[in-house]
């Protein structure tokens, strides 16, 4: 057999990806990630909002249990004094925090007014106890307020009780309008359970106002109880915002005068978070109407704060019957204000 003088060689060929093919694959992966990421974020927000709903439902039921045990709803502020005790401390035993409640040893002492803040070891321990039900996971991670201070350090919180659709003393806010809505008259004295002391001219006069369920003639399912607020992110005092342990507007209290996440800024006593160096708080939503009134002084006239949250499009809202709803930012202002009163004969329809 004659061999060919030039034998052929078998060439091993392994095809690869061209640059164009690689770019196409990368582009497809990028598109898939872009489509998937919003869905993942939406799922996470849905989970966080569900957690927030559970917190509100837990506290609304705690308030109902408090009313059943005491035959009256908790007060907004124990006395007409800045930083006085508020509803959040009163319901602690009903959210399985009896040990923290006991540390506020003078909360039921009627002989004289004392602030919730002090260098007292027990009260400081209470203020620095984390209460899981007070925090909405959609907001920034919970931050302490002046935890370095023995007198005033505490953990902030997200939830606020409704005082009606007036300022803290029932004075109308007709001069604080929302464009195109006109005014909405609210009868004096028809606010809901979180009713601060009326007689602010005399700080020593008794006057903490209590509300009973029989006085809720608008119906528990039509009466606003709790909603949300945004928490400052600075470690120093961020003003009243997020002061969930104090009965101050913007702390544990809000008013239904402004709709959720309103563009009209809150008007609060004391500095706004921006003034304290907070670069993450939505600063356009806060306006300081006066400085700190001082410990022991009344603070609340003309102060108001809206329900606010970092949930897209609205806020979670607990009604007096324990139900929790989502109120959108574009809710009719009259319906929203009607829901914030307990005995003005308005009907809140969702």
C-alpha positions as CSV (number, residue, x, y, z in Angstrom):
1,X,0.0,0.0,0.0
2,X,1.4,3.3,-1.0
3,X,1.4,6.0,1.6
4,X,0.6,9.5,0.6
5,X,3.7,11.6,0.7
6,X,1.8,14.3,2.6
7,X,-0.3,12.7,5.3
8,X,-3.2,14.7,6.6
9,X,-3.5,15.7,10.2
10,X,-6.7,15.6,12.3
11,X,-7.2,19.1,13.7
12,X,-8.9,19.4,17.1
13,X,-11.4,22.3,16.9
14,X,-13.4,23.5,20.0
15,X,-15.8,26.3,19.1
16,X,-16.0,29.2,21.6
17,X,-18.2,32.3,22.2
18,X,-17.7,35.4,20.1
19,X,-17.6,38.8,21.8
20,X,-21.0,39.6,20.3
21,X,-22.5,36.5,21.8
22,X,-21.1,37.3,25.2
23,X,-22.5,40.8,25.1
24,X,-25.9,39.4,24.1
25,X,-25.9,37.0,27.0
26,X,-24.8,39.7,29.5
27,X,-27.5,42.0,28.1
28,X,-30.2,39.3,28.6
29,X,-29.0,38.6,32.2
30,X,-29.1,42.4,32.8
31,X,-32.7,42.6,31.6
32,X,-33.7,39.6,33.7
33,X,-32.1,41.2,36.8
34,X,-33.8,44.5,36.1
35,X,-37.1,42.8,35.8
36,X,-36.6,40.6,38.9
37,X,-35.2,43.2,41.3
38,X,-38.4,45.4,41.6
39,X,-40.3,42.2,42.2
40,X,-38.0,41.2,45.0
41,X,-38.1,44.7,46.5
42,X,-41.9,44.7,46.2
43,X,-42.0,41.3,48.0
44,X,-39.8,42.5,50.7
45,X,-41.9,45.7,51.2
46,X,-45.0,43.6,51.3
47,X,-43.5,41.5,54.1
48,X,-42.4,44.6,56.0
49,X,-45.8,46.2,55.6
50,X,-47.4,43.0,56.9
51,X,-45.1,43.1,59.9
52,X,-46.2,46.8,60.4
53,X,-49.9,45.8,60.2
54,X,-49.3,43.1,62.9
55,X,-47.7,45.7,65.2
56,X,-50.6,48.1,64.8
57,X,-53.2,45.3,65.3
58,X,-51.3,44.2,68.4
59,X,-51.4,47.7,69.9
60,X,-55.0,48.3,68.9
61,X,-56.0,45.1,70.7
62,X,-53.9,46.1,73.7
63,X,-55.7,49.5,73.9
64,X,-59.0,47.6,73.7
65,X,-57.9,45.4,76.6
66,X,-56.8,48.4,78.5
67,X,-60.2,50.0,78.0
68,X,-61.9,46.8,79.1
69,X,-59.8,46.6,82.3
70,X,-59.9,50.3,83.2
71,X,-63.3,51.3,81.7
72,X,-61.6,54.1,79.9
73,X,-59.1,54.6,77.1
74,X,-55.5,55.6,77.8
75,X,-54.7,59.3,77.9
76,X,-52.6,61.1,75.3
77,X,-50.5,62.8,77.9
78,X,-50.7,62.4,81.7
79,X,-50.5,66.1,82.3
80,X,-50.1,69.3,80.3
81,X,-46.3,69.1,80.7
82,X,-43.7,68.5,78.1
83,X,-42.4,64.9,78.0
84,X,-45.1,63.6,80.3
85,X,-46.2,60.0,80.2
86,X,-48.3,58.8,77.3
87,X,-50.4,56.0,76.0
88,X,-47.5,53.8,75.0
89,X,-46.4,53.2,78.5
90,X,-49.9,52.5,79.8
91,X,-50.4,49.6,77.4
92,X,-47.1,47.9,78.1
93,X,-48.7,45.2,80.3
94,X,-51.0,44.3,77.5
95,X,-48.2,43.7,75.0
96,X,-46.3,41.4,77.3
97,X,-44.0,44.1,78.7
98,X,-45.1,44.2,82.3
99,X,-41.5,44.2,83.5
100,X,-40.8,47.4,81.6
101,X,-44.1,49.0,82.8
102,X,-43.1,48.3,86.4
103,X,-39.8,50.2,85.9
104,X,-41.9,53.4,85.4
105,X,-42.6,53.3,89.1
106,X,-44.3,56.8,89.3
107,X,-46.6,56.5,86.3
108,X,-49.7,56.3,88.5
109,X,-48.6,58.8,91.1
110,X,-51.1,61.6,91.1
111,X,-49.5,63.6,93.9
112,X,-47.2,65.6,91.6
113,X,-46.2,65.7,88.0
114,X,-43.0,64.0,87.0
115,X,-41.5,63.7,83.5
116,X,-40.9,60.3,82.0
117,X,-37.3,61.3,81.7
118,X,-35.0,61.5,84.7
119,X,-31.6,60.0,85.9
120,X,-33.6,57.5,87.9
121,X,-32.0,54.1,87.3
122,X,-35.3,52.2,86.9
123,X,-36.8,54.8,84.6
124,X,-33.7,54.9,82.5
125,X,-33.7,51.1,82.1
126,X,-37.4,51.3,81.0
127,X,-36.6,54.1,78.4
128,X,-33.7,52.1,77.0
129,X,-35.7,48.8,76.7
130,X,-36.4,47.9,73.1
131,X,-40.1,47.2,72.5
132,X,-40.4,45.3,69.2
133,X,-44.1,46.3,68.6
134,X,-43.0,50.0,68.4
135,X,-41.0,49.7,65.2
136,X,-42.0,49.5,61.6
137,X,-39.4,47.6,59.5
138,X,-40.0,49.7,56.4
139,X,-38.5,52.7,58.2
140,X,-34.8,53.2,58.8
141,X,-33.2,50.8,61.4
142,X,-34.3,51.9,64.9
143,X,-32.0,54.5,66.4
144,X,-31.5,55.6,69.9
145,X,-32.1,59.2,71.0
146,X,-29.3,60.5,73.3
147,X,-28.6,57.1,74.8
148,X,-25.5,58.7,76.2
149,X,-27.6,60.9,78.4
150,X,-28.7,59.5,81.8
151,X,-31.7,61.9,81.9
152,X,-33.3,61.7,78.4
153,X,-31.9,58.7,76.5
154,X,-34.5,56.4,74.9
155,X,-35.3,54.3,71.9
156,X,-37.5,56.0,69.3
157,X,-40.6,54.4,67.7
158,X,-42.9,54.7,64.7
159,X,-46.5,54.6,65.9
160,X,-48.7,57.5,66.9
161,X,-52.1,57.9,68.5
162,X,-54.8,60.2,66.9
163,X,-55.8,63.3,68.7
164,X,-58.5,64.3,66.3
165,X,-58.3,66.9,63.5
166,X,-57.3,69.9,65.6
167,X,-54.2,70.9,67.4
168,X,-53.4,69.2,70.7
169,X,-55.9,71.3,72.6
170,X,-58.8,71.1,70.3
171,X,-58.2,74.4,68.6
172,X,-59.2,74.5,64.9
173,X,-56.5,74.5,62.3
174,X,-58.5,76.3,59.6
175,X,-55.6,78.5,58.7
176,X,-53.5,75.4,57.9
177,X,-55.2,74.3,54.6
178,X,-54.7,71.8,51.9
179,X,-55.0,73.3,48.4
180,X,-58.4,73.0,46.9
181,X,-60.1,71.4,49.9
182,X,-61.6,74.3,51.7
183,X,-62.3,74.1,55.5
184,X,-63.9,71.3,57.4
185,X,-65.5,72.1,60.7
186,X,-64.9,69.7,63.6
187,X,-67.0,70.1,66.7
188,X,-65.0,71.0,69.8
189,X,-64.6,68.2,72.3
190,X,-65.4,65.5,69.8
191,X,-61.9,64.2,69.4
192,X,-61.0,60.6,70.0
193,X,-59.4,58.9,73.0
194,X,-56.0,60.5,72.9
195,X,-57.2,63.7,74.6
196,X,-54.5,65.8,76.3
197,X,-55.2,68.0,79.3
198,X,-57.4,70.9,78.3
199,X,-56.6,73.4,81.1
200,X,-53.1,74.3,80.0
201,X,-53.1,77.7,81.7
202,X,-52.7,76.1,85.1
203,X,-50.2,73.3,85.1
204,X,-51.2,72.2,88.6
205,X,-55.0,71.9,87.8
206,X,-56.4,68.4,87.4
207,X,-57.6,67.9,83.9
208,X,-56.4,64.7,82.2
209,X,-59.3,63.8,80.0
210,X,-60.5,60.2,79.6
211,X,-62.7,58.8,77.0
212,X,-65.1,55.8,77.4
213,X,-66.3,53.5,74.6
214,X,-69.9,54.7,75.1
215,X,-68.8,58.1,73.9
216,X,-67.7,56.8,70.6
217,X,-70.9,57.4,68.8
218,X,-69.4,57.4,65.3
219,X,-68.6,53.7,65.8
220,X,-65.4,51.9,66.5
221,X,-65.0,50.8,62.9
222,X,-65.2,54.4,61.7
223,X,-62.9,55.9,64.3
224,X,-59.2,56.3,63.8
225,X,-56.9,55.0,66.5
226,X,-53.3,54.7,65.5
227,X,-51.1,55.3,62.5
228,X,-47.4,55.8,61.7
229,X,-44.6,58.3,61.8
230,X,-41.1,58.5,60.4
231,X,-38.2,58.2,62.8
232,X,-35.0,60.4,62.8
233,X,-31.7,58.8,62.1
234,X,-29.4,60.9,64.3
235,X,-28.1,59.7,67.7
236,X,-28.5,63.1,69.2
237,X,-32.0,64.6,70.0
238,X,-33.9,64.8,66.7
239,X,-36.7,66.9,68.1
240,X,-40.1,65.5,69.1
241,X,-40.3,63.2,66.0
242,X,-40.2,59.6,67.0
243,X,-40.5,60.3,70.7
244,X,-42.9,57.4,71.2
245,X,-42.5,57.5,75.0
246,X,-43.6,61.1,75.3
247,X,-47.0,62.7,74.8
248,X,-45.8,65.3,72.3
249,X,-47.1,66.0,68.8
250,X,-44.9,64.2,66.4
251,X,-43.8,61.8,69.1
252,X,-46.5,59.5,70.3
253,X,-49.3,61.7,68.8
254,X,-50.6,62.9,65.4
255,X,-53.6,64.8,64.1
256,X,-55.9,63.9,61.2
257,X,-56.0,67.4,59.9
258,X,-53.5,66.6,57.2
259,X,-53.8,63.6,54.9
260,X,-51.2,60.9,55.0
261,X,-47.7,62.0,53.9
262,X,-49.1,65.5,53.2
263,X,-46.8,68.0,51.4
264,X,-47.8,70.5,54.0
265,X,-45.1,70.3,56.6
266,X,-45.7,69.2,60.2
267,X,-45.5,72.1,62.7
268,X,-43.9,70.9,65.9
269,X,-42.5,72.3,69.2
270,X,-38.8,72.0,69.3
271,X,-36.3,71.5,66.5
272,X,-36.8,69.4,63.3
273,X,-34.4,66.5,62.6
274,X,-32.7,68.5,59.8
275,X,-31.6,71.1,62.4
276,X,-30.0,68.3,64.4
277,X,-28.0,67.1,61.4
278,X,-30.3,64.4,60.1
279,X,-29.7,64.1,56.3
280,X,-32.1,61.2,55.8
281,X,-35.3,62.5,57.3
282,X,-37.6,64.0,54.7
283,X,-36.9,67.6,55.9
284,X,-39.6,69.3,53.7
285,X,-42.2,67.6,56.0
286,X,-41.1,69.4,59.2
287,X,-41.4,73.0,60.4
288,X,-40.4,74.3,63.8
289,X,-43.0,76.7,65.2
290,X,-41.1,77.4,68.5
291,X,-38.2,76.2,70.5
292,X,-38.2,73.7,73.3
293,X,-40.6,74.9,75.9
294,X,-38.5,73.5,78.8
295,X,-39.1,70.7,81.1
296,X,-42.3,71.1,83.0
297,X,-43.8,73.7,80.6
298,X,-46.8,73.1,78.5
299,X,-46.1,72.4,74.9
300,X,-48.6,71.7,72.2
301,X,-50.6,74.8,71.2
302,X,-50.7,75.1,67.4
303,X,-48.6,71.9,67.0
304,X,-49.7,69.3,64.6
305,X,-48.2,66.3,62.8
306,X,-49.5,64.1,60.0
307,X,-49.4,60.4,59.7
308,X,-46.4,59.5,57.7
309,X,-44.5,56.4,56.6
310,X,-42.0,55.0,54.2
311,X,-44.5,52.6,52.6
312,X,-45.1,53.5,49.0
313,X,-48.3,55.4,48.5
314,X,-49.8,55.7,52.0
315,X,-49.8,54.6,55.7
316,X,-51.2,51.8,57.7
317,X,-54.0,52.8,59.9
318,X,-55.6,51.0,63.0
319,X,-59.2,51.7,63.8
320,X,-60.8,51.5,67.2
321,X,-62.3,48.1,66.5
322,X,-58.9,46.6,66.0
323,X,-59.0,46.4,62.2
324,X,-56.0,47.7,60.2
325,X,-56.3,49.3,56.8
326,X,-54.0,51.0,54.3
327,X,-54.9,54.7,53.8
328,X,-53.6,56.1,50.5
329,X,-52.0,59.5,50.2
330,X,-54.7,60.6,47.9
331,X,-57.6,59.8,50.3
332,X,-60.3,62.5,50.4
333,X,-59.3,65.0,53.1
334,X,-62.9,65.2,54.5
335,X,-63.1,61.4,54.8
336,X,-59.7,61.4,56.5
337,X,-60.7,64.1,59.0
338,X,-64.0,62.5,59.7
339,X,-62.3,59.3,60.6
340,X,-60.2,61.1,63.2
341,X,-63.2,62.1,65.4
342,X,-65.3,59.8,67.6
343,X,-68.6,61.7,68.0
344,X,-69.1,64.1,65.2
345,X,-71.6,62.0,63.2
346,X,-69.4,61.7,60.2
347,X,-69.1,58.4,58.3
348,X,-65.7,57.2,57.2
349,X,-66.0,55.1,54.0
350,X,-63.1,53.3,52.6
